[in-house]
């Protein structure tokens, strides 16, 4: 089930929908979240409580990682972040206005 908020501002085209379906169909993918620059979930395939938890915590992690990269080299920027734990792997693709979070089970 998709939770959708302000999708017009996100410009959720058929191409975006198709891409999200393709990602969701990959082996081991447990969920996808698109978060705006304030950390507010715009689109998700997870339940509400999981979405809010992931969005808030991952937003903080991305902001800290981006800041760290820029502190080391002001000409540089974070382009991708991958965090692997015993239970799952979280892949984050940040952009200027949004970032994509994909949660997957790496052993699937």
Buried (B, 14 or more C-beta within 10 A) or exposed (E): EEBEEEBEEBEBEEEBEEEBEEBBEEEEBBBBBBBBBEBEBBBBBBEEEBBBEBBBEBBEBBBEBBEEBEEEEEEEEBEEBEEEEEEBBBBBBBEEEBBBBBBBEEEE
